[in-house]
Amino acid sequence: MSINSATSDDDTPDGDDESGGGPGEVEARVGLRYTLKQVRQDTTARIGTYIVGFITFVAAFAAFDYYVLDYAIAEALLYNPEADPQNVRRLLPPVGLENQFGQGVIEHPLGTDHRGRDILSRTIYGTRIAMTVGFLATAIGLGGGTVIGAVSGYYGGWIDDVLQRVTETIYAIPFLVLVIAFMTAFGRDLTFAMIGVGITAVPVFNRLIRSRVVSIREEDYVEAARAAGVKDRNIIFRHIIPNSFAPVLVQATLQVGVSILIVAGLSFLGFGAQPPTPSWGQMLSASRGYMLPAPTFSIFPGIAILITVIGFNILGDGLQDALDPRINN
Amino acid sequence: MSLLRYTLRRIAQAIPVLIGIVTITFFLANQIPGDPVDIMLGPTPAQEQVEAIRAQYGLDRPIHERYLTYLAGVATGDLGLSIYYDRPVLEMILLRLPVTLLLMLSAFAFAIVTAIPLGVISAKRRNEPADHVSRIVSLIGVSTPSFWIGLVLIIVFAFHLGWFPARGLVLPWENPADVRGAATQFEVIRQSVHHLFLPMIGLGTLQMAQITRIERSSMVDSLQGEYVKLARAYGVPESTIVRKHAFQVAQLPVITIIGLGLSTALGGAVLTETVFEIQGMGRLIITAINNQDYQLIMGTTLVFGFVYVIGVIITDITYSYLDPRVTYGDD
């Protein structure tokens, strides 16, 4: 389902296949239905889909609980001491270490943090933030990169030169440093982290789209469309971009993972989600003071990041194999 | 075109990018809310005092004038004065930059030394258990945040096993008199390696994983090349084919990925320096931001950019030096 949300924009011109010189195999390799069919046949892509699907489910659960039920499920399943400050038990270890001898058997399967908050429920809530940030930052990068890359590649000339020099310059500042500088200038919260990370992804998509556009621009069916008087804008958005569907989908999937990693790093440095918002990076940052008495506090949020990013990386790799015409028979 | 001319042209091409970096940095820093002078002088400073400081740091002039002055300053190596440290920005950076470069170089050395054998073995034994292990290791490597690896390494190897120190860094060129427990330069170097070990792995793991992935796919391609088939047909031993024929060609994409990895590694250095409390460029930029030290924020950001651009030029030149097909022609 996460695939749908990431690609629904590109999905609409699915029926463009017949606009090509003929209903050839390559033209059929665009669109959502084809993608889903390929994903079902590719083991790697399927494993990636399961992991991403699971993470999305957890994020949806947290969002539902947060927006609709006001922490009701989390509190019922995983005791939430914030609601009961009298009963704060600090730094309980996870079940299996010493926790089973106390009262926290079911209440704190992964133990508690330095304020007595349940680590499992905070990790679950962190999923919501990570997924939102990952998808929105990628969407910003994808949107910006597509427009700049398409215009740049289609028109060429001085427009191309100017746009490419600008994105090159953005790319020339190490992206974590650029986002930190950007957030210092505009704001330290999660919104600017998302925009900042999105901006650093613009050159990635720009490069991808531009190279596709330059190669597709000379294809017969684009020439034919131009000769038939189709507007430039329509040629770009109805013919060229849909034809770049597969590589863009792969890149976007990988970029979600990268964005989650960068935002976790930013939160770790104190940029991004601010306390008490439960984000993984910020949990890890808080855990630094307790690495000796409570090492597990530093472990679980990191494992959550690892599983999520691995999911997107496996899915991206799988999609690449599934959609690569050279690999398919 | 000779290699020297190619190098010079590559440097000339970088100049607009460097000016671009200065421009972006300058205008971002000028967006920073809050007045640095207020932070320096406290809540109720005297008016004359404020004006004197403003004039001293050039904050009373219009923005375009300040931009041009700054640009001219950068060209002559003058990055202004750090308000927080009350010292020239360049001096602070030159003090910290070697620390970060040492960290980066060791991380890349670790990455290259481990990744290339892993990638080659993976490609040679494609779809065998060794390949699966290497692919899983590299998949985990590209998916793990470097700062978390640092935390886990500290917990295991510093706190529990006590093999390595958890924080700080001794520079190998420090004077033995300034380093505790070191009588000779050799002792200083030994301590330096000891301190560097965990941060090096923390920062280098991502690069290691990325290089392994590229090395593998590049070697797989290269081992299927026509010249390899020909060599096999002539009865050249497989080990010679791998070592002499396939390997060298396969290194070109690896060099490209190392160049691109510099950006991630420079960002990763900020995180690694935070985890291990190392006083390098990364800590310097965070200190600068926390104290709203304009000039220092600009200086550190653009030096990060410059280091990256120079690194990319070096990898480009290495690439063209190693690739017999590159003719240094116009592109």
Contacts between the chains, C-beta under 8 A, distances in Angstrom:
chain1	res1	chain2	res2	distance
A	165	B	16	6.4
A	165	B	17	7.7
A	165	B	20	6.9
A	166	B	20	7.4
A	168	B	17	6.0
A	168	B	20	7.7
A	169	B	17	5.5
A	169	B	20	3.3
A	169	B	21	6.2
A	169	B	23	7.9
A	169	B	24	6.4
A	170	B	24	7.2
A	171	B	263	7.6
A	172	B	17	5.1
A	172	B	20	7.1
A	172	B	21	5.7
A	172	B	305	5.4
A	172	B	308	6.0
A	172	B	309	5.4
A	172	B	312	8.0
A	173	B	21	5.9
A	173	B	24	6.9
A	173	B	25	7.6
A	173	B	301	6.7
A	173	B	304	6.5
A	173	B	305	4.3
A	173	B	308	7.1
A	174	B	262	7.7
A	174	B	263	4.6
A	174	B	264	7.6
A	174	B	266	3.8
A	174	B	267	4.7
A	174	B	304	5.2
A	174	B	305	7.3
A	174	B	308	5.5
A	175	B	263	6.1
A	175	B	264	7.8
A	175	B	267	5.9
A	176	B	266	7.6
A	176	B	267	2.8
A	176	B	268	7.4
A	176	B	270	5.8
A	176	B	271	7.4
A	177	B	266	6.7
A	177	B	267	6.1
A	177	B	270	6.7
A	177	B	285	6.7
A	177	B	300	7.9
A	177	B	301	5.8
A	177	B	304	4.5
A	177	B	305	7.7
A	178	B	24	8.0
A	178	B	301	7.7
A	180	B	270	7.4
A	180	B	285	6.8
A	180	B	286	7.9
A	180	B	289	6.7
A	181	B	25	6.8
A	181	B	28	4.9
A	181	B	29	7.3
A	181	B	297	6.7
A	181	B	301	4.9
A	182	B	28	6.3
A	184	B	28	7.6
A	184	B	32	5.7
A	184	B	289	4.9
A	184	B	297	6.6
A	185	B	28	4.6
A	185	B	29	7.0
A	185	B	30	7.9
A	185	B	31	3.6
A	185	B	32	5.2
A	186	B	31	6.4
A	257	B	143	6.7
A	261	B	143	7.8
A	261	B	145	5.5
A	262	B	267	7.7
A	264	B	145	5.4
A	265	B	145	6.2
A	265	B	146	7.7
A	265	B	147	6.2
A	265	B	267	7.3
A	265	B	271	5.3
A	268	B	145	7.8
A	268	B	147	5.3
A	268	B	271	6.5
A	268	B	274	7.3
A	269	B	270	7.0
A	269	B	271	6.9
A	269	B	274	6.3
A	269	B	286	6.5
A	281	B	145	7.8
A	284	B	147	7.0
A	284	B	148	6.2
A	284	B	151	6.5
A	287	B	151	7.3
A	288	B	151	7.0
A	288	B	275	7.6
A	291	B	151	6.7
A	291	B	154	6.2
A	291	B	155	5.4
A	291	B	159	6.4
A	292	B	159	5.4
A	295	B	155	4.5
A	295	B	159	7.3
A	295	B	160	8.0
A	298	B	148	7.7
A	298	B	151	4.7
A	298	B	152	7.1
A	298	B	155	6.3
A	299	B	152	7.0
A	299	B	155	7.9
A	302	B	144	7.6
A	302	B	145	6.8
A	302	B	148	3.7
A	302	B	151	7.0
A	302	B	152	7.0
A	305	B	144	7.6
A	305	B	145	5.5
A	305	B	148	6.7
A	306	B	140	7.1
A	306	B	143	5.7
A	306	B	144	5.3
A	306	B	145	7.8
A	306	B	148	7.6
A	309	B	142	8.0
A	309	B	143	4.0
A	309	B	144	7.6
A	310	B	139	6.4
A	310	B	140	6.9
A	310	B	143	4.2
A	313	B	139	6.2
A	313	B	142	6.1
A	313	B	143	5.3
A	314	B	139	7.0
A	317	B	139	8.0
